[in-house]
Amino acid sequence: MEFVLGIALGLSAASTRSTFAVATVGILVVAVFAAAALMAASGVSILTLLATLVGLNIGVAMAFVGAFALR
């Protein structure tokens, strides 16, 4: 689920065509994960953060490939 969320965030951030938006989304994903880790009673898995970031990168790459394919 986190992977699909990352892809959706990457596609939506890349559709703005703003590098600031893409970087901000990545920073916000890490910040939200850190906040959730601090508030969690039990330990959290770093794999969920990695899956989300990989999905984010794939989503951004898919948006750029799609934009180049449409040209």
Sequence and secondary structure as in RCSB ss.txt:
>XXXX:A:sequence
MEFVLGIALGLSAASTRSTFAVATVGILVVAVFAAAALMAASGVSILTLLATLVGLNIGVAMAFVGAFALR
>XXXX:A:secstr
 HHHHHHHHHHHHHTTT HHHHHHHHHHHHHHHHHHHHH SS   HHHHHHHHHHHHHHHHHHHHHHHHH 
